[in-house]
Amino acid sequence: MKQELRLLLDENIGLKVFNELKRLGYHVQSILVERRGVPDEEVVKKAITRNKIIVTMDKDFGYLAQAYNPPGVVILRLRDPKISDRIRAILRALQLKDKLYGYITVVTDTKIRRRPISLR
């Protein structure tokens, strides 16, 4: 079910993507709406306290995930990150459902790669 996933969108994902995911019934929050300009470390801490999967286009979150161990991170690595492509990529990732928790998931135009956040 869509509602079981809890998403926290980084600023670079955008307001239109946020609005579309919300319209589709996903439990989603946006840093752009709530705390624009907040440091990435604060985004990770917010995701941890609220048990949310971070969705971003910033590959630095892969390193931050190793340091802070958030619930999950989805990183979009698209050739042309127009709004429709971002939405399509996120929806592809969301098909993994609860398998997003505990992983860094990288979504490209053609593939989805996953690796555990922590090797503990």
C-alpha atoms as an extended CHARMM CRD file, in Angstrom:
* protein
*
       120  EXT
         1         1  MET       CA              0.0000000000        0.0000000000        0.0000000000  PROA      1               0.0000000000
         2         2  LYS       CA              1.2850000000        3.4640000000       -0.8520000000  PROA      2               0.0000000000
         3         3  GLN       CA              0.7030000000        4.8990000000        2.5960000000  PROA      3               0.0000000000
         4         4  GLU       CA              3.1990000000        2.5740000000        4.3010000000  PROA      4               0.0000000000
         5         5  LEU       CA              6.1140000000        4.4690000000        2.7330000000  PROA      5               0.0000000000
         6         6  ARG       CA              7.0980000000        7.7390000000        4.3690000000  PROA      6               0.0000000000
         7         7  LEU       CA              9.1020000000       10.0570000000        2.1100000000  PROA      7               0.0000000000
         8         8  LEU       CA             11.1350000000       13.1860000000        2.7630000000  PROA      8               0.0000000000
         9         9  LEU       CA             11.9550000000       15.0380000000       -0.4570000000  PROA      9               0.0000000000
        10        10  ASP       CA             15.1440000000       17.0500000000       -0.6330000000  PROA      10              0.0000000000
        11        11  GLU       CA             14.8890000000       20.5960000000       -2.0400000000  PROA      11              0.0000000000
        12        12  ASN       CA             16.2070000000       19.5880000000       -5.4590000000  PROA      12              0.0000000000
        13        13  ILE       CA             13.2460000000       17.2750000000       -6.1040000000  PROA      13              0.0000000000
        14        14  GLY       CA             10.9310000000       20.2710000000       -6.4690000000  PROA      14              0.0000000000
        15        15  LEU       CA              7.4640000000       21.4120000000       -5.5820000000  PROA      15              0.0000000000
        16        16  LYS       CA              5.6760000000       19.9570000000       -8.6260000000  PROA      16              0.0000000000
        17        17  VAL       CA              7.0090000000       16.4790000000       -7.8560000000  PROA      17              0.0000000000
        18        18  PHE       CA              5.9660000000       16.8920000000       -4.2030000000  PROA      18              0.0000000000
        19        19  ASN       CA              2.4540000000       17.9430000000       -5.2310000000  PROA      19              0.0000000000
        20        20  GLU       CA              2.0960000000       15.0280000000       -7.6650000000  PROA      20              0.0000000000
        21        21  LEU       CA              3.2200000000       12.4230000000       -5.1260000000  PROA      21              0.0000000000
        22        22  LYS       CA              0.8430000000       13.9110000000       -2.5730000000  PROA      22              0.0000000000
        23        23  ARG       CA             -1.9740000000       13.8150000000       -5.1440000000  PROA      23              0.0000000000
        24        24  LEU       CA             -1.2080000000       10.1270000000       -5.7780000000  PROA      24              0.0000000000
        25        25  GLY       CA             -1.6910000000        9.4330000000       -2.0580000000  PROA      25              0.0000000000
        26        26  TYR       CA              1.8770000000        9.0370000000       -0.8450000000  PROA      26              0.0000000000
        27        27  HSD       CA              2.8900000000       10.1630000000        2.6360000000  PROA      27              0.0000000000
        28        28  VAL       CA              5.3990000000       12.8180000000        1.6040000000  PROA      28              0.0000000000
        29        29  GLN       CA              7.0810000000       15.8720000000        3.0960000000  PROA      29              0.0000000000
        30        30  SER       CA              9.3070000000       18.3810000000        1.3150000000  PROA      30              0.0000000000
        31        31  ILE       CA             12.3000000000       20.2610000000        2.6720000000  PROA      31              0.0000000000
        32        32  LEU       CA             11.5670000000       22.8960000000        0.0180000000  PROA      32              0.0000000000
        33        33  VAL       CA              8.1860000000       23.5560000000        1.6560000000  PROA      33              0.0000000000
        34        34  GLU       CA              9.1840000000       23.1810000000        5.3000000000  PROA      34              0.0000000000
        35        35  ARG       CA             12.7670000000       24.3760000000        5.7660000000  PROA      35              0.0000000000
        36        36  ARG       CA             14.3250000000       25.6150000000        2.5560000000  PROA      36              0.0000000000
        37        37  GLY       CA             18.0930000000       26.0250000000        2.7900000000  PROA      37              0.0000000000
        38        38  VAL       CA             18.5860000000       23.6630000000        5.7320000000  PROA      38              0.0000000000
        39        39  PRO       CA             21.9560000000       21.8020000000        5.6790000000  PROA      39              0.0000000000
        40        40  ASP       CA             21.9530000000       18.2390000000        4.3530000000  PROA      40              0.0000000000
        41        41  GLU       CA             22.8720000000       16.8900000000        7.8050000000  PROA      41              0.0000000000
        42        42  GLU       CA             19.6130000000       18.3610000000        9.1450000000  PROA      42              0.0000000000
        43        43  VAL       CA             17.6630000000       16.6660000000        6.3550000000  PROA      43              0.0000000000
        44        44  VAL       CA             19.1830000000       13.3310000000        7.4000000000  PROA      44              0.0000000000
        45        45  LYS       CA             18.4400000000       13.9370000000       11.0830000000  PROA      45              0.0000000000
        46        46  LYS       CA             14.8280000000       14.8300000000       10.2640000000  PROA      46              0.0000000000
        47        47  ALA       CA             14.4860000000       11.6250000000        8.2300000000  PROA      47              0.0000000000
        48        48  ILE       CA             15.8200000000        9.6150000000       11.1640000000  PROA      48              0.0000000000
        49        49  THR       CA             13.5150000000       11.1520000000       13.7720000000  PROA      49              0.0000000000
        50        50  ARG       CA             10.4670000000       10.7530000000       11.5090000000  PROA      50              0.0000000000
        51        51  ASN       CA             11.4370000000        7.3590000000       10.0080000000  PROA      51              0.0000000000
        52        52  LYS       CA             11.3450000000        8.7040000000        6.4510000000  PROA      52              0.0000000000
        53        53  ILE       CA             13.1200000000        7.7170000000        3.2700000000  PROA      53              0.0000000000
        54        54  ILE       CA             15.0800000000       10.6100000000        1.7690000000  PROA      54              0.0000000000
        55        55  VAL       CA             14.5550000000       11.2320000000       -1.9510000000  PROA      55              0.0000000000
        56        56  THR       CA             17.2040000000       13.4390000000       -3.5710000000  PROA      56              0.0000000000
        57        57  MET       CA             19.3120000000       14.1020000000       -6.6410000000  PROA      57              0.0000000000
        58        58  ASP       CA             22.3510000000       14.9320000000       -4.4680000000  PROA      58              0.0000000000
        59        59  LYS       CA             24.8560000000       12.0610000000       -4.4720000000  PROA      59              0.0000000000
        60        60  ASP       CA             26.4180000000       13.4130000000       -1.2510000000  PROA      60              0.0000000000
        61        61  PHE       CA             23.5240000000       11.7630000000        0.5770000000  PROA      61              0.0000000000
        62        62  GLY       CA             25.1860000000        8.4260000000       -0.1330000000  PROA      62              0.0000000000
        63        63  TYR       CA             28.0960000000        9.4960000000        2.0630000000  PROA      63              0.0000000000
        64        64  LEU       CA             25.8020000000       11.0460000000        4.6600000000  PROA      64              0.0000000000
        65        65  ALA       CA             23.8200000000        7.8130000000        4.8330000000  PROA      65              0.0000000000
        66        66  GLN       CA             26.9810000000        5.9110000000        5.7320000000  PROA      66              0.0000000000
        67        67  ALA       CA             27.7250000000        8.4140000000        8.5050000000  PROA      67              0.0000000000
        68        68  TYR       CA             24.2070000000        8.8480000000        9.9640000000  PROA      68              0.0000000000
        69        69  ASN       CA             22.3410000000        5.6460000000        9.0070000000  PROA      69              0.0000000000
        70        70  PRO       CA             18.9240000000        7.1070000000        8.0090000000  PROA      70              0.0000000000
        71        71  PRO       CA             15.9680000000        4.7830000000        7.3010000000  PROA      71              0.0000000000
        72        72  GLY       CA             16.6540000000        4.8530000000        3.5460000000  PROA      72              0.0000000000
        73        73  VAL       CA             17.8670000000        7.0500000000        0.6930000000  PROA      73              0.0000000000
        74        74  VAL       CA             16.7320000000        7.1720000000       -2.9340000000  PROA      74              0.0000000000
        75        75  ILE       CA             19.1540000000        9.0370000000       -5.1890000000  PROA      75              0.0000000000
        76        76  LEU       CA             17.9930000000        9.9990000000       -8.6700000000  PROA      76              0.0000000000
        77        77  ARG       CA             20.7850000000       10.0280000000      -11.2780000000  PROA      77              0.0000000000
        78        78  LEU       CA             18.9510000000       11.0290000000      -14.4430000000  PROA      78              0.0000000000
        79        79  ARG       CA             20.4510000000       12.3370000000      -17.6770000000  PROA      79              0.0000000000
        80        80  ASP       CA             17.6980000000       14.9210000000      -18.0740000000  PROA      80              0.0000000000
        81        81  PRO       CA             15.9920000000       15.4470000000      -14.7040000000  PROA      81              0.0000000000
        82        82  LYS       CA             12.8420000000       17.1210000000      -15.9780000000  PROA      82              0.0000000000
        83        83  ILE       CA              9.8190000000       16.9300000000      -13.7100000000  PROA      83              0.0000000000
        84        84  SER       CA              8.0980000000       14.0810000000      -15.5480000000  PROA      84              0.0000000000
        85        85  ASP       CA             11.3110000000       12.0000000000      -15.4740000000  PROA      85              0.0000000000
        86        86  ARG       CA             11.7890000000       12.6370000000      -11.7510000000  PROA      86              0.0000000000
        87        87  ILE       CA              8.2340000000       11.5090000000      -11.0350000000  PROA      87              0.0000000000
        88        88  ARG       CA              8.6080000000        8.4160000000      -13.2190000000  PROA      88              0.0000000000
        89        89  ALA       CA             11.9290000000        7.4800000000      -11.5490000000  PROA      89              0.0000000000
        90        90  ILE       CA             10.5290000000        7.9230000000       -8.0420000000  PROA      90              0.0000000000
        91        91  LEU       CA              7.4650000000        5.8270000000       -8.8610000000  PROA      91              0.0000000000
        92        92  ARG       CA              9.7670000000        3.0780000000      -10.2000000000  PROA      92              0.0000000000
        93        93  ALA       CA             11.7100000000        3.1320000000       -6.9410000000  PROA      93              0.0000000000
        94        94  LEU       CA              8.5310000000        3.1160000000       -4.8570000000  PROA      94              0.0000000000
        95        95  GLN       CA              7.6070000000       -0.2310000000       -6.3810000000  PROA      95              0.0000000000
        96        96  LEU       CA             10.2820000000       -1.6640000000       -4.0640000000  PROA      96              0.0000000000
        97        97  LYS       CA              8.0550000000       -0.6020000000       -1.1360000000  PROA      97              0.0000000000
        98        98  ASP       CA              9.5200000000       -1.5240000000        2.2630000000  PROA      98              0.0000000000
        99        99  LYS       CA             12.6870000000       -2.8160000000        0.5400000000  PROA      99              0.0000000000
       100       100  LEU       CA             13.7390000000        0.8430000000        0.3480000000  PROA      100             0.0000000000
       101       101  TYR       CA             14.2690000000        0.8710000000        4.1160000000  PROA      101             0.0000000000
       102       102  GLY       CA             17.8670000000        0.1660000000        5.0920000000  PROA      102             0.0000000000
       103       103  TYR       CA             19.2280000000        0.8240000000        1.5950000000  PROA      103             0.0000000000
       104       104  ILE       CA             20.7410000000        3.4680000000       -0.6150000000  PROA      104             0.0000000000
       105       105  THR       CA             18.7860000000        3.0720000000       -3.8380000000  PROA      105             0.0000000000
       106       106  VAL       CA             20.1740000000        4.7250000000       -6.9610000000  PROA      106             0.0000000000
       107       107  VAL       CA             17.6960000000        5.1960000000       -9.7910000000  PROA      107             0.0000000000
       108       108  THR       CA             18.9900000000        5.9290000000      -13.2850000000  PROA      108             0.0000000000
       109       109  ASP       CA             17.0770000000        6.2140000000      -16.5400000000  PROA      109             0.0000000000
       110       110  THR       CA             17.3660000000        2.4620000000      -17.0800000000  PROA      110             0.0000000000
       111       111  LYS       CA             18.3830000000        0.7730000000      -13.8050000000  PROA      111             0.0000000000
       112       112  ILE       CA             17.8180000000        0.6170000000      -10.0830000000  PROA      112             0.0000000000
       113       113  ARG       CA             20.8150000000       -0.2910000000       -7.9120000000  PROA      113             0.0000000000
       114       114  ARG       CA             20.6710000000       -0.8980000000       -4.1710000000  PROA      114             0.0000000000
       115       115  ARG       CA             23.2180000000       -1.3520000000       -1.4490000000  PROA      115             0.0000000000
       116       116  PRO       CA             22.7550000000       -1.6300000000        2.3070000000  PROA      116             0.0000000000
       117       117  ILE       CA             23.3020000000        1.5910000000        4.2070000000  PROA      117             0.0000000000
       118       118  SER       CA             25.1420000000       -0.1500000000        7.0040000000  PROA      118             0.0000000000
       119       119  LEU       CA             27.1970000000       -3.2890000000        6.8430000000  PROA      119             0.0000000000
       120       120  ARG       CA             26.7220000000       -3.9740000000       10.5670000000  PROA      120             0.0000000000
